[in-house]
Amino acid sequence: MNDLNSTIALPKFLLCDNTDFPDDIFIVHTEYPRFVINLIDDSVEWLEEFETNERNDLEEMTPELIQQASDFYDREMSRYEA
């Protein structure tokens, strides 16, 4: 039986695809700050609302988060190739 108050332990990144966007590669970052990145063009959709004072921190951490998402994708693809 599912408890609506229980939480699922999610991995930090999830690899996603969608048949409506067959050429795109999506990675979902499930921890704060949550976002979806399309690795084809590095476009990011934030799933959080940010205060004005948080924007500087966000701008500083974004390149590292994008790199982590790319590294995750590379790791996952290397496991498929093995």
N, CA, C and O atoms as CSV, one atom per row, in Angstrom:
chain,resi,resn,atom,element,x,y,z
A,1,MET,N,N,0.842,-1.185,0.000
A,1,MET,CA,C,0.000,0.000,0.000
A,1,MET,C,C,0.882,1.242,0.000
A,1,MET,O,O,1.837,1.321,0.772
A,2,ASN,N,N,0.577,2.199,-0.846
A,2,ASN,CA,C,1.355,3.431,-0.931
A,2,ASN,C,C,0.901,4.412,0.137
A,2,ASN,O,O,-0.292,4.652,0.324
A,3,ASP,N,N,1.878,4.968,0.827
A,3,ASP,CA,C,1.619,6.013,1.804
A,3,ASP,C,C,1.933,7.338,1.141
A,3,ASP,O,O,3.072,7.563,0.732
A,4,LEU,N,N,0.952,8.223,1.025
A,4,LEU,CA,C,1.151,9.496,0.351
A,4,LEU,C,C,2.181,10.368,1.057
A,4,LEU,O,O,2.718,11.293,0.449
A,5,ASN,N,N,2.466,10.098,2.307
A,5,ASN,CA,C,3.442,10.895,3.043
A,5,ASN,C,C,4.847,10.323,2.952
A,5,ASN,O,O,5.794,10.965,3.405
A,6,SER,N,N,5.010,9.146,2.386
A,6,SER,CA,C,6.343,8.568,2.291
A,6,SER,C,C,7.085,9.179,1.108
A,6,SER,O,O,6.469,9.668,0.161
A,7,THR,N,N,8.395,9.146,1.173
A,7,THR,CA,C,9.206,9.686,0.096
A,7,THR,C,C,10.055,8.574,-0.500
A,7,THR,O,O,10.384,7.593,0.167
A,8,ILE,N,N,10.393,8.746,-1.746
A,8,ILE,CA,C,11.231,7.808,-2.464
A,8,ILE,C,C,12.654,8.360,-2.445
A,8,ILE,O,O,12.869,9.554,-2.649
A,9,ALA,N,N,13.606,7.492,-2.201
A,9,ALA,CA,C,15.001,7.918,-2.298
A,9,ALA,C,C,15.367,7.961,-3.776
A,9,ALA,O,O,15.440,6.924,-4.436
A,10,LEU,N,N,15.595,9.158,-4.286
A,10,LEU,CA,C,15.924,9.327,-5.697
A,10,LEU,C,C,17.419,9.508,-5.864
A,10,LEU,O,O,18.082,10.068,-4.991
A,11,PRO,N,N,17.954,9.034,-6.988
A,11,PRO,CA,C,19.347,9.361,-7.288
A,11,PRO,C,C,19.465,10.849,-7.603
A,11,PRO,O,O,18.473,11.514,-7.903
A,12,LYS,N,N,20.683,11.357,-7.532
A,12,LYS,CA,C,20.920,12.780,-7.775
A,12,LYS,C,C,20.550,13.171,-9.200
A,12,LYS,O,O,20.025,14.261,-9.422
A,13,PHE,N,N,20.819,12.290,-10.179
A,13,PHE,CA,C,20.513,12.558,-11.578
A,13,PHE,C,C,19.676,11.425,-12.158
A,13,PHE,O,O,19.830,10.264,-11.777
A,14,LEU,N,N,18.791,11.776,-13.084
A,14,LEU,CA,C,17.999,10.807,-13.830
A,14,LEU,C,C,18.165,11.101,-15.316
A,14,LEU,O,O,18.115,12.258,-15.734
A,15,LEU,N,N,18.358,10.073,-16.098
A,15,LEU,CA,C,18.449,10.181,-17.548
A,15,LEU,C,C,17.053,9.992,-18.118
A,15,LEU,O,O,16.370,9.023,-17.786
A,16,CYS,N,N,16.625,10.912,-18.974
A,16,CYS,CA,C,15.254,10.879,-19.486
A,16,CYS,C,C,15.240,11.059,-21.000
A,16,CYS,O,O,16.130,11.679,-21.583
A,17,ASP,N,N,14.214,10.504,-21.611
A,17,ASP,CA,C,13.978,10.776,-23.017
A,17,ASP,C,C,12.479,10.938,-23.227
A,17,ASP,O,O,11.672,10.652,-22.342
A,18,ASN,N,N,12.133,11.399,-24.410
A,18,ASN,CA,C,10.736,11.638,-24.719
A,18,ASN,C,C,10.570,11.504,-26.224
A,18,ASN,O,O,11.320,12.113,-26.986
A,19,THR,N,N,9.595,10.711,-26.659
A,19,THR,CA,C,9.405,10.476,-28.092
A,19,THR,C,C,8.995,11.743,-28.846
A,19,THR,O,O,9.154,11.814,-30.065
A,20,ASP,N,N,8.469,12.744,-28.130
A,20,ASP,CA,C,8.139,14.011,-28.781
A,20,ASP,C,C,9.393,14.818,-29.118
A,20,ASP,O,O,9.348,15.735,-29.939
A,21,PHE,N,N,10.511,14.471,-28.479
A,21,PHE,CA,C,11.794,15.147,-28.703
A,21,PHE,C,C,12.864,14.087,-28.939
A,21,PHE,O,O,13.750,13.911,-28.102
A,22,PRO,N,N,12.798,13.382,-30.062
A,22,PRO,CA,C,13.647,12.198,-30.260
A,22,PRO,C,C,15.148,12.492,-30.318
A,22,PRO,O,O,15.945,11.586,-30.073
A,23,ASP,N,N,15.552,13.694,-30.626
A,23,ASP,CA,C,16.969,14.015,-30.731
A,23,ASP,C,C,17.547,14.616,-29.457
A,23,ASP,O,O,18.748,14.881,-29.392
A,24,ASP,N,N,16.718,14.835,-28.449
A,24,ASP,CA,C,17.161,15.491,-27.226
A,24,ASP,C,C,17.547,14.474,-26.158
A,24,ASP,O,O,17.044,13.351,-26.132
A,25,ILE,N,N,18.449,14.896,-25.282
A,25,ILE,CA,C,18.892,14.081,-24.154
A,25,ILE,C,C,18.657,14.914,-22.902
A,25,ILE,O,O,19.279,15.961,-22.724
A,26,PHE,N,N,17.770,14.458,-22.043
A,26,PHE,CA,C,17.425,15.194,-20.834
A,26,PHE,C,C,18.020,14.526,-19.607
A,26,PHE,O,O,18.005,13.303,-19.474
A,27,ILE,N,N,18.544,15.353,-18.715
A,27,ILE,CA,C,18.995,14.909,-17.404
A,27,ILE,C,C,18.221,15.723,-16.380
A,27,ILE,O,O,18.136,16.947,-16.485
A,28,VAL,N,N,17.651,15.033,-15.381
A,28,VAL,CA,C,16.942,15.705,-14.297
A,28,VAL,C,C,17.837,15.672,-13.062
A,28,VAL,O,O,18.299,14.610,-12.647
A,29,HIS,N,N,18.072,16.828,-12.488
A,29,HIS,CA,C,18.802,16.943,-11.227
A,29,HIS,C,C,17.745,17.004,-10.133
A,29,HIS,O,O,16.935,17.931,-10.109
A,30,THR,N,N,17.743,16.029,-9.228
A,30,THR,CA,C,16.650,15.879,-8.269
A,30,THR,C,C,16.890,16.571,-6.937
A,30,THR,O,O,15.994,16.634,-6.095
A,31,GLU,N,N,18.104,17.092,-6.744
A,31,GLU,CA,C,18.419,17.783,-5.497
A,31,GLU,C,C,18.379,19.287,-5.728
A,31,GLU,O,O,18.371,19.752,-6.868
A,32,TYR,N,N,18.355,20.039,-4.636
A,32,TYR,CA,C,18.341,21.501,-4.764
A,32,TYR,C,C,19.639,21.972,-5.381
A,32,TYR,O,O,20.707,21.531,-4.955
A,33,PRO,N,N,19.592,22.831,-6.346
A,33,PRO,CA,C,18.426,23.357,-7.051
A,33,PRO,C,C,18.005,22.396,-8.161
A,33,PRO,O,O,18.809,22.043,-9.023
A,34,ARG,N,N,16.764,21.983,-8.134
A,34,ARG,CA,C,16.250,21.012,-9.096
A,34,ARG,C,C,16.123,21.653,-10.476
A,34,ARG,O,O,15.704,22.802,-10.614
A,35,PHE,N,N,16.496,20.880,-11.486
A,35,PHE,CA,C,16.400,21.385,-12.850
A,35,PHE,C,C,16.384,20.232,-13.837
A,35,PHE,O,O,16.693,19.089,-13.499
A,36,VAL,N,N,16.011,20.566,-15.073
A,36,VAL,CA,C,16.113,19.653,-16.205
A,36,VAL,C,C,17.042,20.328,-17.204
A,36,VAL,O,O,16.868,21.500,-17.538
A,37,ILE,N,N,18.032,19.573,-17.677
A,37,ILE,CA,C,18.943,20.103,-18.687
A,37,ILE,C,C,18.825,19.267,-19.941
A,37,ILE,O,O,18.729,18.041,-19.884
A,38,ASN,N,N,18.834,19.937,-21.059
A,38,ASN,CA,C,18.892,19.264,-22.348
A,38,ASN,C,C,20.357,19.304,-22.770
A,38,ASN,O,O,20.884,20.372,-23.084
A,39,LEU,N,N,21.010,18.158,-22.780
A,39,LEU,CA,C,22.438,18.117,-23.079
A,39,LEU,C,C,22.763,18.437,-24.527
A,39,LEU,O,O,23.921,18.705,-24.846
A,40,ILE,N,N,21.789,18.419,-25.401
A,40,ILE,CA,C,22.043,18.753,-26.801
A,40,ILE,C,C,22.463,20.214,-26.933
A,40,ILE,O,O,23.362,20.536,-27.710
A,41,ASP,N,N,21.810,21.102,-26.171
A,41,ASP,CA,C,22.146,22.525,-26.273
A,41,ASP,C,C,22.427,23.186,-24.917
A,41,ASP,O,O,22.567,24.406,-24.839
A,42,ASP,N,N,22.508,22.385,-23.856
A,42,ASP,CA,C,22.760,22.872,-22.487
A,42,ASP,C,C,21.696,23.842,-21.992
A,42,ASP,O,O,21.964,24.645,-21.098
A,43,SER,N,N,20.499,23.782,-22.554
A,43,SER,CA,C,19.417,24.624,-22.035
A,43,SER,C,C,18.927,24.027,-20.712
A,43,SER,O,O,18.812,22.810,-20.565
A,44,VAL,N,N,18.646,24.902,-19.769
A,44,VAL,CA,C,18.252,24.491,-18.427
A,44,VAL,C,C,16.875,25.042,-18.104
A,44,VAL,O,O,16.586,26.214,-18.346
A,45,GLU,N,N,16.035,24.185,-17.557
A,45,GLU,CA,C,14.731,24.593,-17.040
A,45,GLU,C,C,14.766,24.358,-15.535
A,45,GLU,O,O,14.836,23.215,-15.082
A,46,TRP,N,N,14.718,25.437,-14.763
A,46,TRP,CA,C,14.765,25.328,-13.308
A,46,TRP,C,C,13.407,24.913,-12.769
A,46,TRP,O,O,12.376,25.396,-13.237
A,47,LEU,N,N,13.403,24.035,-11.803
A,47,LEU,CA,C,12.168,23.556,-11.188
A,47,LEU,C,C,11.981,24.176,-9.803
A,47,LEU,O,O,11.217,23.670,-8.981
A,48,GLU,N,N,12.680,25.259,-9.565
A,48,GLU,CA,C,12.650,25.965,-8.288
A,48,GLU,C,C,12.299,27.427,-8.547
A,48,GLU,O,O,12.517,27.950,-9.640
A,49,GLU,N,N,11.767,28.056,-7.549
A,49,GLU,CA,C,11.590,29.504,-7.544
A,49,GLU,C,C,12.752,30.070,-6.734
A,49,GLU,O,O,13.044,29.574,-5.645
A,50,PHE,N,N,13.414,31.098,-7.248
A,50,PHE,CA,C,14.566,31.660,-6.569
A,50,PHE,C,C,14.308,33.094,-6.153
A,50,PHE,O,O,13.666,33.867,-6.865
A,51,GLU,N,N,14.825,33.429,-4.978
A,51,GLU,CA,C,14.806,34.803,-4.508
A,51,GLU,C,C,15.898,35.569,-5.249
A,51,GLU,O,O,16.860,34.971,-5.730
A,52,THR,N,N,15.755,36.856,-5.340
A,52,THR,CA,C,16.735,37.691,-6.025
A,52,THR,C,C,18.126,37.497,-5.445
A,52,THR,O,O,19.101,37.446,-6.196
A,53,ASN,N,N,18.240,37.387,-4.131
A,53,ASN,CA,C,19.545,37.239,-3.501
A,53,ASN,C,C,20.173,35.870,-3.752
A,53,ASN,O,O,21.363,35.701,-3.487
A,54,GLU,N,N,19.433,34.898,-4.246
A,54,GLU,CA,C,19.959,33.571,-4.553
A,54,GLU,C,C,20.532,33.481,-5.968
A,54,GLU,O,O,21.257,32.537,-6.281
A,55,ARG,N,N,20.227,34.419,-6.794
A,55,ARG,CA,C,20.623,34.353,-8.202
A,55,ARG,C,C,22.134,34.350,-8.399
A,55,ARG,O,O,22.628,33.639,-9.275
A,56,ASN,N,N,22.876,35.114,-7.620
A,56,ASN,CA,C,24.332,35.113,-7.759
A,56,ASN,C,C,24.918,33.741,-7.444
A,56,ASN,O,O,25.783,33.251,-8.170
A,57,ASP,N,N,24.446,33.121,-6.359
A,57,ASP,CA,C,24.918,31.781,-6.016
A,57,ASP,C,C,24.559,30.792,-7.123
A,57,ASP,O,O,25.358,29.926,-7.479
A,58,LEU,N,N,23.363,30.929,-7.655
A,58,LEU,CA,C,22.909,30.050,-8.725
A,58,LEU,C,C,23.780,30.200,-9.964
A,58,LEU,O,O,24.152,29.203,-10.581
A,59,GLU,N,N,24.105,31.417,-10.330
A,59,GLU,CA,C,24.951,31.650,-11.496
A,59,GLU,C,C,26.339,31.048,-11.301
A,59,GLU,O,O,26.947,30.564,-12.255
A,60,GLU,N,N,26.839,31.077,-10.073
A,60,GLU,CA,C,28.153,30.510,-9.787
A,60,GLU,C,C,28.143,28.990,-9.841
A,60,GLU,O,O,29.109,28.386,-10.309
A,61,MET,N,N,27.073,28.362,-9.372
A,61,MET,CA,C,27.043,26.899,-9.309
A,61,MET,C,C,26.561,26.245,-10.606
A,61,MET,O,O,26.782,25.050,-10.798
A,62,THR,N,N,25.914,26.990,-11.492
A,62,THR,CA,C,25.347,26.415,-12.709
A,62,THR,C,C,26.375,25.708,-13.589
A,62,THR,O,O,26.107,24.586,-14.021
A,63,PRO,N,N,27.540,26.301,-13.881
A,63,PRO,CA,C,28.502,25.577,-14.727
A,63,PRO,C,C,28.926,24.233,-14.126
A,63,PRO,O,O,29.089,23.255,-14.856
A,64,GLU,N,N,29.103,24.178,-12.820
A,64,GLU,CA,C,29.486,22.922,-12.167
A,64,GLU,C,C,28.357,21.894,-12.255
A,64,GLU,O,O,28.609,20.714,-12.496
A,65,LEU,N,N,27.118,22.337,-12.063
A,65,LEU,CA,C,25.982,21.423,-12.159
A,65,LEU,C,C,25.831,20.876,-13.577
A,65,LEU,O,O,25.527,19.697,-13.761
A,66,ILE,N,N,26.040,21.721,-14.567
A,66,ILE,CA,C,25.979,21.264,-15.957
A,66,ILE,C,C,27.079,20.243,-16.221
A,66,ILE,O,O,26.847,19.242,-16.899
A,67,GLN,N,N,28.278,20.489,-15.689
A,67,GLN,CA,C,29.372,19.534,-15.856
A,67,GLN,C,C,29.043,18.206,-15.172
A,67,GLN,O,O,29.302,17.141,-15.730
A,68,GLN,N,N,28.481,18.264,-13.981
A,68,GLN,CA,C,28.093,17.042,-13.276
A,68,GLN,C,C,27.048,16.253,-14.066
A,68,GLN,O,O,27.118,15.026,-14.134
A,69,ALA,N,N,26.087,16.948,-14.659
A,69,ALA,CA,C,25.066,16.283,-15.465
A,69,ALA,C,C,25.695,15.631,-16.689
A,69,ALA,O,O,25.331,14.513,-17.052
A,70,SER,N,N,26.627,16.314,-17.321
A,70,SER,CA,C,27.324,15.751,-18.487
A,70,SER,C,C,28.159,14.544,-18.099
A,70,SER,O,O,28.182,13.546,-18.821
A,71,ASP,N,N,28.850,14.626,-16.956
A,71,ASP,CA,C,29.644,13.500,-16.469
A,71,ASP,C,C,28.754,12.300,-16.160
A,71,ASP,O,O,29.109,11.161,-16.463
A,72,PHE,N,N,27.596,12.562,-15.556
A,72,PHE,CA,C,26.646,11.482,-15.276
A,72,PHE,C,C,26.223,10.800,-16.576
A,72,PHE,O,O,26.202,9.572,-16.661
A,73,TYR,N,N,25.891,11.591,-17.575
A,73,TYR,CA,C,25.477,11.023,-18.857
A,73,TYR,C,C,26.595,10.170,-19.463
A,73,TYR,O,O,26.348,9.055,-19.921
A,74,ASP,N,N,27.808,10.691,-19.464
A,74,ASP,CA,C,28.938,9.936,-20.010
A,74,ASP,C,C,29.136,8.621,-19.268
A,74,ASP,O,O,29.394,7.588,-19.886
A,75,ARG,N,N,29.016,8.657,-17.954
A,75,ARG,CA,C,29.143,7.430,-17.156
A,75,ARG,C,C,28.055,6.414,-17.515
A,75,ARG,O,O,28.332,5.228,-17.691
A,76,GLU,N,N,26.835,6.891,-17.618
A,76,GLU,CA,C,25.729,5.990,-17.952
A,76,GLU,C,C,25.921,5.378,-19.338
A,76,GLU,O,O,25.687,4.184,-19.523
A,77,MET,N,N,26.339,6.174,-20.301
A,77,MET,CA,C,26.539,5.658,-21.654
A,77,MET,C,C,27.689,4.657,-21.703
A,77,MET,O,O,27.631,3.685,-22.456
A,78,SER,N,N,28.722,4.883,-20.917
A,78,SER,CA,C,29.842,3.928,-20.899
A,78,SER,C,C,29.390,2.590,-20.326
A,78,SER,O,O,29.930,1.550,-20.704
A,79,ARG,N,N,28.436,2.592,-19.445
A,79,ARG,CA,C,27.908,1.336,-18.883
A,79,ARG,C,C,27.086,0.573,-19.903
A,79,ARG,O,O,27.072,-0.658,-19.890
A,80,TYR,N,N,26.396,1.286,-20.793
A,80,TYR,CA,C,25.650,0.616,-21.860
A,80,TYR,C,C,26.590,-0.011,-22.877
A,80,TYR,O,O,26.295,-1.062,-23.445
A,81,GLU,N,N,27.727,0.646,-23.103
A,81,GLU,CA,C,28.674,0.181,-24.111
A,81,GLU,C,C,29.484,-1.016,-23.626
A,81,GLU,O,O,30.025,-1.772,-24.432
A,82,ALA,N,N,29.567,-1.187,-22.302
A,82,ALA,CA,C,30.402,-2.262,-21.737
A,82,ALA,C,C,29.812,-3.636,-21.971
A,82,ALA,O,O,30.396,-4.637,-21.557
